[in-house]
Amino acid sequence: MDEHYRKHIARIKKIGESAKRRVEIYSELASLDDKGTARSLGALQRAPAPGKKLQKIGFILFWIPEPLMITNAVAVPMIIAGKYLDKVYNGSTISDVGHETRNMVGTLNDIKEHIK
């Protein structure tokens, strides 16, 4: 009977320690929730893509019917500039960073296996 109580007490201690660890993790996560961190993570999640926006505006202007074709003269350079910005501008998001990290880890694992 004494052994049963010891097991029960040990189990309760483990549950208490687990609850303490959870509380510590949650409090640390709450301390990360300041405006600067939220703003930077939000900017990374919804990274603006100025090239695509410029291209869309250019295509809209290009397809507007007009007798003098002035909008076409403006739209074509906008489309070209948008394509250039798409190539140059880094519009990566958190998911892109995760995919690239997984690819890099896979490559490193392949290198390690070939070295062995």
Steps between C-alpha positions, in 0.01 A plus 500: 500500500788731583647444151168599341503835680861566402419437133198727526700777667777468239239526225350813658850654527563433130169661409587802717842535336343476156251772591786722625688456172189584301441813705862608444473443125172692479641790701806514275276502193296780653815704552571468126167665427621857488416741217841484333502123472140489383569765237808327362333157490194654335717665237668168431168316473350744254801621310400760242565426138534838325601338171180301471289801592677712240447229239130475581452874470695497173284223354183679608618819333606306192154350448310828549364598159620844398532658155832682559682199657657718769425245772680233296811718494482518880389141560778317314783657706299425816473133404872480422591676826271263689671196349841646592389571859365145524845364419690741725265550797498237773136438578556189707259398774533276804390194303769572238763515773374169639515331159852623438611389846361150437678488165827608659473240778431232239804608301718495811375151587583381148850643531549329837385167358736526203795589724450191720 
